Amino acid sequence: MYRYRAGYVTGSKKLSLDDYVTKYIPTFRLENKPAGEMTTIRDLLCHRLGFKTFEGDFTFYNTDLTRAQIIDRLGRMKATYPFRTKWGYTNAAFLTAGEIIQRATGQTSGNVFKTKYFCPIGDDEYIGANGRYAKII
């Protein structure tokens, strides 16, 4: 769903998938400093940061960490592979994309999705995932 949200926001010219993450989150970093500086929104959504699938994600699962704390901890993790060489699903990358959407639009990514896709069809009850994740989305 983050890809749909990001696609909508890019279509509205509020951001580009090729924008650097640091444009929206100046403190964003990866353990590999040059890779962190070069990371684009597209890299986040394509899962090509150099992590194995779910590497580190369960460290953040079911915690009370804020979005900012998770993004910070993502930056401390050592990637298994060189930047942009391997695909590895990373929930924290999507969470970072959600933060960028919020900073670019002034709305949560869940609200962007709800407004664009669900309200037009009369479904104004959508909250993003389930009540447990509503505060993140």
N, C-alpha and C positions, 0 to 999 in steps of 0.2 A: 504494500500500500504506500510505502514511502516513495517508491518510484512514481506512482500516480500523483502523489502530492507534489513532489519535486517537478514533475512534468507540467503540472498545472501552473506552478509558480514560475517556471522558466518561460512558459507561454505568455504569461502576463508581464514578462520582461523585468521581474523583480530580482532575478538572479540567473546565472548561467551554470550549466553543469560543469563547465570548464573554469569556473571561478575557484580560486584557491580558498581552502577552508579558513585560512587565517584572515581573509577579508572580512569574515563574519565572526570568527572566534579568534581574535588575535593571540590568545594564549595557547591555541591548539599546537600540539607537538606530538611527535613520535619519538621513540627511543633513538631512531636513526634521524638525527636533526635535519639533514638535507631532504630526506623523504617527507618529513613533517611539513617542511616549508613548501614542498612541491605538491602536496596532497590536494586534489580537487574534489569537488562534490561528486563528480563522476567516479573517482576512485572509491569513495565511500560506498556508493550505490552498487558498484561492480565488485566489491569485496576483493580488492587487489592491493591491500596494505601490507601483505607479506605474512599474515597470520594463517595458521591452519584453521579449518572449520571449527567454530566454537572455541577456539583457543582463548582462554581467559574469560569467555562470556559467562560461564557458570560461577566465576568469582563474584560477579555482580548480580547474579540472579537472586531474587527474594531478599534483597537487602533494603535498607532505608537510605542508601546513598542517593544523593541528588544527581541530576543530569550532569551538572558541572563536575562533580566528584568522579563520576564514571568516565567522562571525557578525559579528565586529568589522569586517571589510572590507566586508561587505554594508552596514553602517551608514555607511560613508564614500562609497558610490556615490551619485551624483546621479541621482535618478529622472527619467525622460523625461516622465512624465505626472503630473498631480496625484494624490495619494493617493486610492485607492478609485474612480477614474474609468475605468480601463481594465484589461483583463486582460492579463497577460504572464507566461508560465510562468517560474518562477525556482526552480532546484534548491536554491539556498541557503536559500530560504524553507522548503522541506521539511526540509532539514538542521536548521534552527532548530526546527521542530516536533518533530523527533526528539529534540533536546536537551531540550525541554520535557517530552516523554513520559518521558525518563529521570529528570529531576529530580522529576517528579510521582509516579513509581512506584518509583524506586530500581532500575529495570531498563532495559536498552537497549531501544529501540523494536523492534529485531529479536527480542529475547527475548520481549517482550510478544506479538508476532505469532506467534512459534513456539509459545508456551505456549497461546495462545487458539485458534489455528486448525490448527496442524500436529500437535502432540502428541496431541490428542484423536482424530485419525485414524491414529495410529501412525507418523507421519513425524517422527522426532526428529533428522533429519539436516539440516533447514533451517538455513541460516546467514544469511539475509537477502538477499543478492544473489549474489555469488560471492566467493571467498576474498580477492580484491583489495580488496573493499569491506567486508569483515567488521568491520574495526576501527572504521569509521565508523558502521555500522548498529548 
